């Protein structure tokens, strides 16, 4: 292969790499039952984002929790409304908080940035919930 062709291939792969879209997030968080936790995601590249959606994975399916768009604002599904709130709502960064976490909240969550022209860009993070430690009593 000539060096000119190689330069062309390298230039095109660099352009593709610059167009790559990624989401920054923490992969796993732990919280004690009854505590609070915040999940946050940030779109690394500057894409035109139309909407951000939060979902929970439940038995192989994705259940909507909340969504944000400039047109419709913040929307939280009724069944989550009592203990989920937006800590930050924007089209490049988003965060939701869960208050009074229970063992049913354990599992994996997704933030989905619906962008143009790249389409849906997803970050995935998981929550581990642990029980309260009982005081250790030593018998004499």
RODO-2510 file (C-alpha; in nm, 4 decimals, decimal comma):
residues 140
     n   res          X          Y          Z
     1     x     0,0000     0,0000     0,0000
     2     x     0,1233     0,3453    -0,0772
     3     x     0,1808     0,5957     0,2025
     4     x    -0,0849     0,8237     0,0479
     5     x    -0,3523     0,5530     0,0794
     6     x    -0,2433     0,4794     0,4382
     7     x    -0,2671     0,8497     0,5248
     8     x    -0,6207     0,8534     0,3807
     9     x    -0,7223     0,5501     0,5881
    10     x    -0,5724     0,7022     0,9042
    11     x    -0,7430     1,0352     0,8401
    12     x    -1,0828     0,8698     0,7952
    13     x    -1,0424     0,6562     1,1084
    14     x    -0,9470     0,9648     1,3095
    15     x    -1,2614     1,1409     1,1863
    16     x    -1,4715     0,8430     1,2924
    17     x    -1,3036     0,8381     1,6345
    18     x    -1,3797     1,2072     1,6865
    19     x    -1,7472     1,1396     1,6089
    20     x    -1,7698     0,8614     1,8678
    21     x    -2,0284     0,9372     2,1325
    22     x    -1,9773     0,8274     2,4927
    23     x    -2,1482     0,8655     2,8267
    24     x    -1,9572     0,9103     3,1534
    25     x    -2,1051     0,7432     3,4614
    26     x    -2,0146     0,5332     3,7669
    27     x    -2,0617     0,1631     3,6940
    28     x    -2,1601     0,0356     4,0421
    29     x    -2,2798     0,2114     4,3552
    30     x    -2,3673     0,0660     4,6950
    31     x    -2,6114     0,2076     4,9467
    32     x    -2,7550     0,0943     5,2761
    33     x    -3,1290     0,0164     5,2774
    34     x    -3,3133     0,3332     5,3755
    35     x    -3,0361     0,5556     5,2394
    36     x    -3,0252     0,7801     4,9343
    37     x    -2,8326     0,7443     4,6089
    38     x    -2,7798     0,9618     4,3018
    39     x    -2,7067     0,8326     3,9524
    40     x    -2,5513     1,0779     3,7103
    41     x    -2,4575     1,0626     3,3433
    42     x    -2,2816     1,3099     3,1195
    43     x    -2,2583     1,3040     2,7411
    44     x    -1,8890     1,3460     2,6619
    45     x    -1,9193     1,4663     2,3052
    46     x    -2,1213     1,7635     2,1909
    47     x    -2,4248     1,6087     2,0217
    48     x    -2,7640     1,7626     1,9561
    49     x    -2,9672     1,5920     2,2316
    50     x    -3,3448     1,5832     2,2038
    51     x    -3,4317     1,3937     2,5228
    52     x    -3,2763     1,2087     2,8164
    53     x    -3,4549     0,9004     2,9530
    54     x    -3,3847     0,6986     3,2686
    55     x    -3,4811     0,3302     3,2826
    56     x    -3,4487     0,0366     3,5217
    57     x    -3,3782    -0,3146     3,3953
    58     x    -3,6449    -0,5493     3,5304
    59     x    -3,6362    -0,9185     3,4359
    60     x    -3,4821    -0,8583     3,0949
    61     x    -3,7046    -0,5618     3,0078
    62     x    -3,6469    -0,1891     3,0495
    63     x    -3,8969     0,0090     3,2556
    64     x    -3,9139     0,3868     3,2144
    65     x    -3,8517     0,5865     3,5311
    66     x    -3,8128     0,9457     3,4164
    67     x    -3,7471     1,1616     3,1135
    68     x    -3,6352     1,5161     3,0415
    69     x    -3,6647     1,7289     2,7283
    70     x    -3,6739     2,1032     2,6732
    71     x    -4,0183     2,0695     2,5151
    72     x    -4,1837     1,8668     2,7952
    73     x    -3,9587     1,9356     3,0942
    74     x    -3,9150     1,6764     3,3702
    75     x    -4,1499     1,3779     3,3748
    76     x    -4,1376     1,1015     3,6370
    77     x    -4,3479     0,7859     3,6076
    78     x    -4,6143     0,7862     3,8831
    79     x    -4,5033     0,4583     4,0399
    80     x    -4,1559     0,6111     4,0994
    81     x    -4,2734     0,9616     4,1883
    82     x    -4,2697     0,9066     4,5640
    83     x    -3,8962     0,8349     4,5882
    84     x    -3,7319     0,9447     4,2610
    85     x    -3,6438     1,3028     4,1730
    86     x    -3,4177     1,4831     3,9293
    87     x    -3,0977     1,6024     4,0962
    88     x    -2,9991     1,7648     3,7655
    89     x    -3,1852     1,7835     3,4365
    90     x    -3,0103     1,8919     3,1208
    91     x    -2,9552     1,7631     2,7702
    92     x    -2,5789     1,7088     2,8121
    93     x    -2,5868     1,5905     3,1752
    94     x    -2,8582     1,4351     3,3882
    95     x    -2,8910     1,2934     3,7394
    96     x    -3,1685     1,1243     3,9340
    97     x    -3,1852     1,0607     4,3083
    98     x    -3,3559     0,7730     4,4862
    99     x    -3,4605     0,8506     4,8430
   100     x    -3,5335     0,5829     5,1022
   101     x    -3,3786     0,3039     4,8945
   102     x    -3,5254    -0,0452     4,9416
   103     x    -3,4033    -0,3873     4,8328
   104     x    -3,6474    -0,3626     4,5391
   105     x    -3,4370    -0,0727     4,4051
   106     x    -3,1357    -0,3006     4,3638
   107     x    -3,0500    -0,3654     3,9997
   108     x    -2,9225    -0,1882     3,6922
   109     x    -3,0268     0,1492     3,5571
   110     x    -2,9748     0,3214     3,2210
   111     x    -2,9488     0,6803     3,1122
   112     x    -3,0312     0,7197     2,7437
   113     x    -2,9414     1,0334     2,5509
   114     x    -3,1515     1,0502     2,2340
   115     x    -2,9169     1,2425     2,0049
   116     x    -2,8987     1,3596     1,6470
   117     x    -2,7411     1,2330     1,4291
   118     x    -2,5962     0,9455     1,6372
   119     x    -2,9243     0,8132     1,7805
   120     x    -2,9600     0,6631     2,1281
   121     x    -2,6455     0,6694     2,3426
   122     x    -2,6684     0,4718     2,6663
   123     x    -2,4872     0,4604     2,9986
   124     x    -2,5514     0,1672     3,2343
   125     x    -2,4916     0,1545     3,6087
   126     x    -2,5909    -0,0864     3,8841
   127     x    -2,7030    -0,0429     4,2424
   128     x    -2,6210    -0,2825     4,5263
   129     x    -2,8343    -0,2449     4,8389
   130     x    -2,7087    -0,3834     5,1672
   131     x    -2,8890    -0,4282     5,4996
   132     x    -2,8321    -0,2368     5,8161
   133     x    -2,5669    -0,3899     6,0369
   134     x    -2,6995    -0,5103     6,3663
   135     x    -2,4893    -0,4270     6,6691
   136     x    -2,2579    -0,7096     6,7626
   137     x    -2,3199    -0,8358     7,1137
   138     x    -2,0553    -1,0433     7,2819
   139     x    -2,1650    -1,2639     7,5695
   140     x    -1,9260    -1,2932     7,8599
***
